[in-house]
Amino acid sequence: MIFDPIYLIVIGVPFLLSLYVSSKLKSKFSHYSKVYLANGMSGKEIAEKMLSDNGIHDVKVVSVQGQLTDHYNPANKTVNLSEVVYHERNAAAAAVAAHECGHAVQHAKAYKWLEMRSKMVPAVNISSHLLQWVLMGGIILYFSSGNSIVLWVGIALFAVTTLFAFVTLPVEYDASNRALAWLKQKNMVMPNEYEGAQDALKWAARTYLVAALGSLAQLLYFVMIAMRGRD
């Protein structure tokens, strides 16, 4: 199967797209890290103000190590910003900080897609842990004996992770929209700074889109394998 031209295309095209988008994302953030905010606020200060403006006072803004490790943790209500975002005072930092606060606002307002995504996490964790072994075993069993039961179990596990990837899309796009709307409405950034934040978040969202489409392509490929007769 690994030499199947169709399979190589299915995994190769999304992989190349992912490399391209990731490269563009890093380039954009590097560029907009040099666009310094006229208001002089750091990512931490941007985040704290956005939370306050939205009436959220039980979420802490903390610094975490690593690059592009920024995330919102609904379990302990923390906006976790990488050190470069937490301390820096530029358009890229403002975009990331506001985006992560967008998730905090979603949580506070019980945004339905975020709630659905959170409910799926336990199932996704189990599926991700078992997927590789079940799918591999199912493929081997299918081509050796024609029994497709284990393969369909693997496909079902894969479908859970694919669904999760697509549910993540509206969560990420909505968080960016909330961030950009707040930045503009509160006059937190100058026009050129806003354009930088918007462009950076656009490319960040595309990483999730490429991942979701790549997952769907692989899922459909395995379904095709299971439904066709053995060669």
N, C-alpha and C positions, 0 to 999 in steps of 0.2 A: 504493500500500500504506500510506503514512503516514497516509492519511485513512480507512483501514479501521477502523470502530468497534471491532472485536474487537482489532486490534493496539493501538489507543489504550488499551483496557482492560488488555491484557496488560502494557504498559509503564507505564501510569498508576497502577494499583493498587499494584504493588510499589514504585514511586517514592514514592507518598504514604505507604505503610507505612514505607519507609526513612527518610523525613523525620521521621515521628512517632517511630520508635524512636531515631533519632539525637538528636532533641530531648530525649527522655526520658533518654537516656544522659548527655548533657551536664548535664541538670538534676540527675540522681542524683549524678554525680561532683562537681558543684558543692556539693550539699547535704552529702555525706559527707566532703568536704574540710574541713568545719567541725567534724567529729566527731573530736576529737584523741585519740590513743592514750594510755591511762593509763600504758603502759610507756615512752612517750617515744621510741620507736625510729623512725628514718627509714625510707623505702622501701629505701634502700641496705642498711641494717642488717637489715631484715626479710629481704631477698633473700639476703644473705650467710649468715644463720642458717639459713634453709630449705635452702640448698645444703649447708651443713655438716651439718645434721641428717640429710640424705639421703646422706651420704658422698660428696658431689661436691666435689672440691677443685681441679679443673682448669677451672672456669668462672669468668670474671671478670664483675663487676657494673660497668657503665660508664654514664655519663650522656650522653644525646644531646639535641640541640635539637628543639624542636617540641612540639606538643600531641597526645596520644594516638599518639605515635610509638614506644611501648614494644613491644619484640619480643625474641624469643630467636633468636640466630643460631647454628645448629648447625655452620656452616662454620668459624667461629673460636671457638666456644664462649664466647659473651658474652651476658649478660643486659643488654639495652639499655633503660634507663629514661629517660623524658623528665625534664627538669630538675625539674619540679614533683613528680614521683613520687619521684625520687632523693633530694631534699632534705627533702620534707615529712614530717610525722609525724601522719598522720591515717588514718581507715579506708579512704578511697579509695586512698591511696598504698599501704597495706598490701595491699589487694585486688589491685591491679595488679602490684605487685612479686612477690607470692606466685604469681599466675597465670603470669607469665613464667617463674618458677622451676619451675612445674609442667611447662612444656615442656622445661626442662633435665632434669628427672627422667624425663620420657618418653624423651628421647634416651638418657639413661644406662641406662635399662631396656629399650631397644629396643622401645618401644611400637609395635605393628604398624601402627596407623593413621598415626602420624607417619612411619614408614619408608615407607609407601605414598605419603604425601603428598610426601615429599622426592624419591622416585623419579619422581613425576609432574611436578616443576617444569620440567625441560628441555622436555618436550612442551607444557606449558601456556604457556611463554614463546614458543615457536614459534607455537602456535595463536593466542595473543593478538595477536601481531604481524601475522599474516596474515588473521585472522578478518574484520575489517571490510571489507577490500577484496574478498576472495573471496566473502563472503556478498552484498555489494552487487552485484558483477559477476554472481554466479549468479542473483540475483533479476531483474536487467535482462535477462540472456540468456534466462531462463525465460519471462518475459512477452513478449519480443520474438520468440522463435523456438520456444518450447516445449521447448528442450533443458534438462534438469534436472541434468545431470552436475555442472556447477560448483556449482550450488545444494546438491547433496548433499555435495560436498566441504566447502562452508562449514558445513553442518549438522554434519558429522563434527568439524570444528574446534570448533564451538560445544559439541558434546557433551563434548569433552575438558575445556573450561573449566567446564562444568556439573558434570561428575563430580568435578572438583577441588574445587568449592564444597561438594559433599556430603561428600567425604572430609574436608574441613576441619572439619566439624561435630563429629564425635566427638573430634577432636584438641583443639578449643577447650573443649568441655564437660568432657572428662576433665581438662584442665589446671586448670580452675576447681574441679572436685571435689577434685583433689589439693591445691590451695591451701587450700580451705576446711577440708578434713580436717586438714591440718597446723596451721592457725591454731587450730582447736578443740582438737586433741589435745595441743598444746604450750602451751595456755593463753596464747597470744600476745595475745589480745584479750579485752576484756570482752564480755558478752552483747550490749549495744547496738552495740558496734563490730563484732562478728561479723555481726549482722543487716545492718548497713550494707554490709559487704564482700560479703555474700551477695547483697543486692539489686543492688548495682552490677555485679557479675559476671553476674547474671542478664540485665540489660539489654544488657551488652556481648555476650553470647552471642546475643542475639536479632538483632543486626545481621548476624551470619553466617547465621542462619536465614532472614531476609528476603531476603538476597542470593541464597542458594541457591534458594529458592522462585521468586524473580523470574527467575533464570536458567533454571530448568526450564520456567516458563511460556512464555518466549520460544522456547526450544528446541522445545517441542511445537507452538507456533504455526508455526514455519518448517517443521516436518515436515508439518503439515497443508497448508501452501501447496504443498509439493513433491508431495504425494500426490494433490491434487485437480487436476482438469483446468483448463485455462485458461478464464477467463471470455470 
